[in-house]
Amino acid sequence: MTSGQQTQDKVDELRAGLHAMWGTVAPGWEQNADFVDARAAGLTAAMLDAVALEPGERVLELACGPGGLGLAASQRVGPTGEVVMSDVVPQMTEIAAARAEDRGLGNVTTLDLDLERIDQPDESYDAVLCREGIMLVPDPALAATEIRRVLRPGGRAVVSVWGPRERNPWLGAMLGAVGEQLGGTFPPPGLPGPFSLDGRDKLFAVLDGASFEDIEIGEAEASWRGASFDQWWLVTSALAGPLAKVFEAQPPEAVDEIRSHARESLAEYETPTGLDIPGVTLVGTARRA
């Protein structure tokens, strides 16, 4: 076996592990879907405004999770349009499909699609949406190329990623606490993570490398507001896929140490009504010529 084949096999093994991991945390995303939608309402509006959806257009949402962004998009394209909500794990698309059905949205369908290998024909969508997903795959550049491929000429893409870690203490506190307990950084170097594309230049380079045009990188506020530290702990640990495996592998006293470290890090964001923790996302828009 060549070294190139060995490298590819390792990447494929990493992909398989990541896909399985997201499948295991799908119940947490289902339970907290309404919270996620409410928290991301401003970002959702900013993304849909940026991509300027029109009635009758065909839209693909990638890494949809419980589907909040796609559900909102369906209102903009109207009954003559179509929104395909997709995720790499069927557990997520099942949740998204059920939420669309509950809302009586006849213009929404779901598919199981890999962000890095989008099993759809060339030039088949007017717009592609991806909220906080492209930074979590092993090869974001490949994902961007795939997004461009399925867009029709003149089609638009909008993707969002978490901004710099220091501007997102709502998640940085958890990752820092885990890293402190494990004696290193978390996620480990070389693995995709929430801050893999945390700079404007990084996101721009991914889109530019895929030969997109009219690329713009903006910001959207994404604070975490909740009733208490306990709520933050439960929601964050339920949604952040890699954490589930970490907590399962640690003895209870180690998890308690992680929790205490995180509480100390977030103490400055306590208010009389709960926690108000800053957060920011980067929003990249681009067009296929």
C-alpha positions as CSV (number, residue, x, y, z in Angstrom):
1,M,0.0,0.0,0.0
2,T,1.4,3.4,-1.0
3,S,1.7,6.3,1.5
4,G,-0.9,8.2,-0.4
5,Q,-3.4,5.3,0.0
6,Q,-2.6,5.0,3.7
7,T,-3.3,8.7,4.1
8,Q,-6.5,8.5,2.2
9,D,-7.5,5.5,4.3
10,K,-6.9,7.5,7.5
11,V,-9.0,10.4,6.2
12,D,-11.8,8.0,5.3
13,E,-11.6,6.4,8.7
14,L,-11.8,9.9,10.3
15,R,-14.9,10.7,8.2
16,A,-16.6,7.5,9.2
17,G,-15.9,8.2,12.9
18,L,-17.2,11.8,12.6
19,H,-20.4,10.7,10.9
20,A,-21.0,8.1,13.5
21,M,-20.4,10.6,16.3
22,W,-23.0,13.1,14.9
23,G,-25.5,10.3,14.7
24,T,-25.1,9.5,18.4
25,V,-25.8,13.1,19.4
26,A,-28.9,13.6,17.2
27,P,-31.3,13.0,20.1
28,G,-29.7,16.0,21.9
29,W,-30.2,18.2,18.8
30,E,-33.9,17.0,18.6
31,Q,-34.5,17.9,22.2
32,N,-32.9,21.3,21.9
33,A,-34.1,22.2,18.3
34,D,-36.3,25.0,19.4
35,F,-33.6,26.5,21.6
36,V,-31.1,26.3,18.7
37,D,-33.6,28.0,16.3
38,A,-34.3,30.8,18.8
39,R,-30.6,31.4,19.5
40,A,-29.8,31.4,15.7
41,A,-32.7,33.5,14.6
42,G,-30.6,36.6,13.9
43,L,-28.0,34.5,12.0
44,T,-30.7,32.7,10.1
45,A,-32.2,36.0,8.9
46,A,-28.7,37.4,8.0
47,M,-27.9,34.3,5.9
48,L,-31.2,34.3,4.1
49,D,-31.0,38.0,3.5
50,A,-27.4,37.6,2.1
51,V,-28.4,34.9,-0.3
52,A,-31.5,36.8,-1.4
53,L,-33.9,33.9,-2.0
54,E,-36.7,34.4,-4.5
55,P,-40.1,32.7,-4.7
56,G,-39.9,29.6,-6.9
57,E,-36.2,28.9,-6.3
58,R,-34.7,25.5,-5.5
59,V,-32.5,25.5,-2.4
60,L,-30.2,22.9,-0.8
61,E,-29.4,23.1,2.9
62,L,-26.3,21.1,3.9
63,A,-25.5,19.9,7.4
64,C,-29.0,20.8,8.3
65,G,-29.2,19.2,11.8
66,P,-32.8,19.6,12.9
67,G,-33.4,21.9,9.9
68,G,-34.1,25.3,11.4
69,L,-32.4,27.2,8.5
70,G,-34.1,25.2,5.8
71,L,-37.5,25.6,7.5
72,A,-37.1,29.4,7.4
73,A,-35.9,29.3,3.8
74,S,-39.0,27.4,2.8
75,Q,-41.1,30.5,3.7
76,R,-39.0,32.7,1.4
77,V,-39.2,30.4,-1.7
78,G,-42.9,29.9,-1.2
79,P,-45.1,27.0,-2.4
80,T,-43.7,27.2,-6.0
81,G,-40.1,26.7,-4.6
82,E,-38.4,23.8,-3.0
83,V,-36.0,23.3,-0.1
84,V,-34.0,20.1,0.2
85,M,-32.7,19.8,3.8
86,S,-29.8,17.4,4.0
87,D,-27.4,16.0,6.5
88,V,-24.7,13.2,6.5
89,V,-26.5,11.2,9.1
90,P,-30.1,9.9,8.7
91,Q,-30.9,10.5,12.3
92,M,-30.6,14.3,11.7
93,T,-32.6,14.3,8.5
94,E,-35.4,12.3,10.2
95,I,-35.7,15.0,12.8
96,A,-35.7,17.7,10.1
97,A,-38.4,15.9,8.1
98,A,-40.6,15.4,11.1
99,R,-40.3,19.2,12.0
100,A,-41.2,20.1,8.4
101,E,-44.2,17.7,8.5
102,D,-45.4,19.2,11.8
103,R,-45.5,22.6,10.1
104,G,-47.3,21.3,7.0
105,L,-44.5,22.4,4.7
106,G,-45.2,20.8,1.4
107,N,-42.2,22.4,-0.3
108,V,-39.6,20.7,1.9
109,T,-38.0,17.4,1.3
110,T,-35.0,15.7,3.0
111,L,-32.0,13.7,1.7
112,D,-28.9,12.1,3.4
113,L,-26.0,13.9,1.7
114,D,-22.3,14.2,2.5
115,L,-21.1,17.8,2.5
116,E,-17.8,16.6,0.9
117,R,-19.5,14.3,-1.7
118,I,-22.9,15.9,-2.5
119,D,-24.7,13.1,-4.4
120,Q,-26.7,15.5,-6.6
121,P,-26.5,16.5,-10.3
122,D,-24.4,19.4,-11.5
123,E,-26.1,22.8,-11.7
124,S,-29.3,21.6,-9.9
125,Y,-29.8,24.3,-7.3
126,D,-30.3,28.1,-7.3
127,A,-28.9,28.5,-3.8
128,V,-27.0,26.4,-1.2
129,L,-27.0,27.1,2.5
130,C,-24.7,25.7,5.2
131,R,-24.9,26.9,8.8
132,E,-22.0,26.0,11.0
133,G,-21.1,22.8,9.1
134,I,-18.3,23.3,6.7
135,M,-15.6,23.8,9.4
136,L,-16.4,20.3,10.8
137,V,-15.4,18.3,7.8
138,P,-11.9,17.0,7.1
139,D,-11.6,18.8,3.7
140,P,-13.5,22.1,3.7
141,A,-12.0,23.0,0.3
142,L,-13.5,19.9,-1.2
143,A,-16.9,20.7,0.3
144,A,-16.8,24.2,-1.2
145,T,-16.0,22.8,-4.6
146,E,-18.9,20.4,-4.3
147,I,-21.2,23.3,-3.3
148,R,-20.2,25.3,-6.4
149,R,-20.7,22.2,-8.6
150,V,-24.3,21.7,-7.7
151,L,-25.1,25.4,-8.1
152,R,-26.6,26.7,-11.4
153,P,-24.8,29.5,-13.2
154,G,-25.4,32.6,-11.2
155,G,-26.4,30.5,-8.2
156,R,-25.5,31.8,-4.7
157,A,-24.0,30.1,-1.6
158,V,-24.0,31.2,2.0
159,V,-22.0,29.5,4.7
160,S,-21.4,30.4,8.3
161,V,-18.7,29.3,10.6
162,W,-17.8,30.2,14.2
163,G,-15.5,33.2,14.5
164,P,-12.4,33.3,16.7
165,R,-12.4,31.3,19.8
166,E,-11.6,34.2,22.1
167,R,-14.8,35.9,20.8
168,N,-16.9,32.8,21.5
169,P,-16.3,32.0,25.2
170,W,-19.7,30.3,25.3
171,L,-18.0,27.3,23.6
172,G,-14.3,28.2,24.3
173,A,-15.0,27.7,28.0
174,M,-16.1,24.1,27.5
175,L,-13.3,23.2,25.1
176,G,-10.7,24.9,27.4
177,A,-12.0,23.0,30.4
178,V,-11.8,19.7,28.6
179,G,-8.3,20.5,27.3
180,E,-7.2,21.4,30.8
181,Q,-8.5,18.0,32.1
182,L,-6.9,16.0,29.3
183,G,-3.6,17.9,29.4
184,G,-3.7,19.3,25.9
185,T,-5.9,21.2,23.4
186,F,-9.3,20.1,22.5
187,P,-10.2,19.1,19.8
188,P,-6.7,17.6,19.3
189,P,-4.5,19.2,16.5
190,G,-5.3,17.9,13.0
191,L,-8.9,17.2,13.7
192,P,-11.7,19.4,12.3
193,G,-13.4,21.5,15.0
194,P,-15.7,24.5,15.5
195,F,-12.8,26.9,15.2
196,S,-11.1,25.4,12.2
197,L,-12.2,28.3,9.9
198,D,-12.3,31.0,12.6
199,G,-10.8,33.9,10.5
200,R,-12.1,35.9,7.6
201,D,-9.0,35.0,5.6
202,K,-9.5,31.3,6.2
203,L,-13.1,31.3,5.1
204,F,-12.4,33.5,2.1
205,A,-9.6,31.2,1.0
206,V,-11.9,28.2,1.1
207,L,-14.5,29.9,-1.1
208,D,-11.9,31.5,-3.4
209,G,-10.2,28.2,-3.9
210,A,-13.4,26.7,-5.2
211,S,-13.5,29.4,-7.9
212,F,-16.5,31.3,-6.5
213,E,-16.9,35.0,-7.4
214,D,-18.3,38.0,-5.5
215,I,-17.1,36.6,-2.2
216,E,-18.0,38.6,0.9
217,I,-17.3,37.7,4.5
218,G,-19.3,39.4,7.2
219,E,-20.2,38.8,10.9
220,A,-23.3,38.0,12.8
221,E,-23.8,38.2,16.5
222,A,-24.4,34.9,18.2
223,S,-24.6,35.3,21.9
224,W,-25.6,32.5,24.2
225,R,-28.3,33.6,26.6
226,G,-29.9,31.2,29.1
227,A,-31.4,30.9,32.5
228,S,-28.4,29.4,34.3
229,F,-25.0,27.7,34.1
230,D,-26.7,24.4,34.5
231,Q,-28.8,25.1,31.4
232,W,-25.6,26.0,29.5
233,W,-23.9,22.9,30.6
234,L,-26.7,20.6,29.6
235,V,-27.3,22.2,26.2
236,T,-23.7,22.6,25.2
237,S,-22.7,19.1,26.2
238,A,-25.7,17.7,24.3
239,L,-25.0,19.5,21.1
240,A,-21.2,19.4,20.8
241,G,-20.6,16.0,19.3
242,P,-17.0,15.2,20.5
243,L,-17.9,16.0,24.1
244,A,-20.2,13.0,24.4
245,K,-17.4,10.6,23.8
246,V,-15.1,12.5,26.2
247,F,-17.6,12.5,29.0
248,E,-18.3,8.8,28.5
249,A,-14.6,8.0,28.8
250,Q,-14.0,10.0,31.9
251,P,-14.7,9.0,35.5
252,P,-17.4,11.1,37.3
253,E,-14.8,13.1,39.3
254,A,-13.0,14.2,36.1
255,V,-16.3,15.4,34.6
256,D,-16.9,17.3,37.8
257,E,-13.5,19.0,37.4
258,I,-14.4,20.0,33.8
259,R,-17.7,21.4,35.0
260,S,-16.0,23.4,37.8
261,H,-13.4,24.8,35.4
262,A,-16.0,25.8,32.9
263,R,-18.2,27.5,35.6
264,E,-15.2,29.5,36.7
265,S,-14.4,30.6,33.2
266,L,-18.0,31.8,32.6
267,A,-18.5,33.5,36.0
268,E,-18.0,37.0,34.5
269,Y,-21.0,36.5,32.2
270,E,-23.5,35.9,35.0
271,T,-26.3,38.4,35.2
272,P,-29.3,38.8,37.5
273,T,-31.4,36.9,34.9
274,G,-28.9,34.2,33.9
275,L,-26.0,33.9,31.6
276,D,-25.3,36.3,28.7
277,I,-22.2,35.0,26.9
278,P,-20.7,36.7,23.8
279,G,-20.5,34.9,20.5
280,V,-19.9,35.7,16.8
281,T,-20.2,33.8,13.5
282,L,-18.6,34.6,10.2
283,V,-21.0,34.6,7.2
284,G,-19.5,34.0,3.8
285,T,-21.5,34.6,0.6
286,A,-20.4,33.8,-2.9
287,R,-21.7,33.4,-6.4
288,R,-21.1,30.9,-9.2
289,A,-20.3,32.6,-12.5
